[in-house]
Amino acid sequence: MIFRLIWLNFGVLYRGTCTWNLNNLKKRKIKMAMATARHILVDTEEQAQGLKDEILAGGDFAVLAAAASQCPSGKSGGDLGQFGPGMMVPEFDKVCFSADIGEVVGPIKTSFGYHLIEVTERS
């Protein structure tokens, strides 16, 4: 019985706090930084560097992503859509929120392999 009362009180307190914070954010029109990027994921640094050289020589990023990327996003040209800070692994995040738009960055090593990353938009 005591546990139930505490739990009910906590639920009311928590719900009230969340509502206040959400309303506060809406009033202040606070926006989180967002990025849109595409990438190519491969096993080795050499593969990634070779693909980067092809892109810098005029190769199409989306075509190379579809042909070589081990990520399912390769089928859509490597497009990852829009995401916020902390939604990707730290090494990837750092590039996406600091690189120049349109610059092909990499090879970047993560726990998944080696990436070439191109930030296509940031807000």
C-alpha positions in Angstrom: 0.0 0.0 0.0 2.8 2.5 0.9 4.6 1.6 -2.4 1.5 2.3 -4.4 1.0 5.7 -2.8 4.6 6.6 -3.5 4.4 5.4 -7.0 1.2 7.4 -7.6 2.8 10.5 -6.2 5.9 10.0 -8.3 3.8 9.6 -11.4 1.9 12.9 -10.8 5.2 14.7 -10.0 6.9 13.3 -13.1 4.0 14.0 -15.4 3.8 17.6 -14.1 7.6 18.1 -14.6 7.5 16.8 -18.2 4.5 18.9 -19.1 6.2 22.0 -17.7 9.4 21.3 -19.5 7.7 20.6 -22.8 5.6 23.8 -22.5 8.7 25.8 -21.6 10.5 24.5 -24.7 7.6 25.3 -27.0 7.4 28.9 -25.6 11.1 29.4 -26.1 11.1 27.8 -29.6 14.3 25.9 -28.8 15.5 23.9 -31.7 18.0 21.0 -31.6 20.7 21.0 -34.2 20.0 18.5 -37.0 22.1 17.0 -39.8 21.4 15.1 -42.9 24.2 13.0 -44.3 25.1 10.0 -46.5 27.9 7.5 -46.0 29.7 4.5 -47.4 30.7 1.8 -45.0 33.4 -0.7 -45.8 35.7 -3.1 -43.9 39.1 -1.6 -44.5 40.7 1.8 -44.6 42.2 1.0 -48.0 38.8 0.3 -49.5 37.5 3.6 -48.0 40.5 5.6 -49.3 40.1 4.0 -52.8 36.4 5.0 -52.9 37.2 8.5 -51.7 39.8 8.9 -54.4 37.2 7.8 -57.0 34.7 10.4 -55.6 37.3 13.2 -55.6 38.1 12.2 -59.3 34.5 12.9 -60.2 32.8 9.6 -59.2 29.2 9.7 -58.1 28.9 9.2 -54.3 25.4 7.6 -54.5 26.4 5.2 -57.2 29.5 4.1 -55.3 27.5 3.8 -52.1 25.0 1.5 -53.9 27.8 -0.6 -55.3 30.2 -0.8 -52.3 28.6 0.1 -49.0 27.9 -2.7 -46.5 25.2 -0.6 -44.8 21.6 -1.1 -45.9 21.5 2.6 -46.6 23.8 2.0 -49.6 20.7 1.0 -51.6 19.5 4.6 -51.3 22.8 6.1 -52.2 24.0 6.0 -48.6 21.4 8.5 -47.4 20.9 8.3 -43.6 18.1 11.0 -43.5 18.0 13.6 -40.7 19.3 13.0 -37.2 20.3 14.9 -34.1 23.5 14.9 -31.9 24.0 11.7 -30.0 22.0 9.6 -32.4 25.1 8.2 -34.1 28.3 6.7 -32.7 30.6 9.5 -31.4 33.2 9.4 -34.2 30.4 9.7 -36.8 28.6 12.4 -34.8 31.7 14.6 -34.5 32.1 14.7 -38.3 28.4 15.3 -39.0 28.3 18.3 -36.8 31.6 19.9 -37.7 32.5 19.1 -41.4 31.7 21.5 -44.2 28.5 20.7 -46.1 29.3 18.8 -49.3 32.8 17.8 -48.2 33.6 14.0 -48.3 35.3 13.2 -45.0 37.1 10.0 -44.1 38.0 7.3 -43.8 36.6 7.5 -40.3 37.0 4.4 -38.1 34.1 3.3 -35.9 33.0 0.0 -34.4 31.2 -0.8 -37.6 34.1 -0.3 -40.0 35.4 2.5 -42.1 33.1 5.3 -43.3 33.2 8.0 -45.9 30.8 10.7 -44.8 29.2 13.6 -46.7 27.1 16.0 -44.8 24.4 17.2 -47.1 22.5 19.6 -44.8 22.6 21.0 -41.3 20.2 23.1 -39.4 
